[in-house]
Amino acid sequence: MNSHEIDYEIYGEEMQYVEIELDPQEAVVAEAGSFMMMDTDIKMDTIFGDGSNQDSSVLGKIFSAGKRMLTGESLFMTAFLNIGQGKKKVSFASPYPGKILPIDLSEVGGKFICQKDAFLCAAKGVSVGIEFSKKLGRGLFGGEGFIMQKLEGDGLGFVHAGGTLAKKVLAPGEVLKVDTGCIVGFSQTVDYDIEFVGGIKNTVFGGEGLFFATLRGPGTVYIQSLPFSRLAGRVLAAIPRGGKDKGEGSILGTLGDIVGGDRGF
């Protein structure tokens, strides 16, 4: 194997974290901000890119890491290396409520495509790059699904899904229509495209967006019930205007304004 062979265990229900066990000189790489805790004798180091192309030229490393900027990620990642004599553990936490999904790349043909903000961590040696859409429709209307990340290699990678995780195994030619933001990831054999919802009433009054993704089998697709964009939108919509608590759903909201002088009395 080119990737480090790591062991792991996932803890929790709604707010999960993954604990990774490293043998001496084994390492795992992660996005900044996902680290939770680690044992002594684990060395934390900031690296350029994902560390999978250390033997390439300087220009190649810069190009590989620079592509990550297109997904909104940093040029750098953090590597956690066990420099001790025995097994050591390091843990990474979910950024918001949901599930952590382990992906064994050796079982999915060496490549897995996922949403740009889904990646959590991976065994060192796994390449974390970007998957460009080859169709114009995806680029113009794909929204969150336009530029996706790809995990390549033969090791373990971990991605995060918001809310409840659904796994769908598609037969050849079978089509699944999904909200673009609800896609967590899919195997490389799945064909991905964008389709117009259609209908004037659906377009004007539907409230579900103008386009959805069509995923055509064969292959495996993972769907999340609560994408981060939807969660953030609900939180922002619930924030009272002017920063004041209006007492949603209660008559005290109106009475409080009157007593507080907001009604001009």
Secondary structure, 3 states (H helix, E strand, C coil): CCCCCCEEEEECCCECEEEEEECCCCEEEECCCCEEEECCCEEEEEEECCCCCCCCCHHHHHHHHHHHHHHCCCCEEEEEEECCCCCEEEEEECCCCEEEEEEEHHHCCCEEEECCCCEEEEECCCEEEEECCCCHHHHHHCHHHCCEEEEECCCEEEEEEECCEEEEEECCCCEEEECHHHEEEEECCCEEEEEECCCHHHHHHCCCCCEEEEEECCEEEEEECCCHHHHHHHHHHHCCHHHCCCCCCCHHHHHHHHHHCCCCC
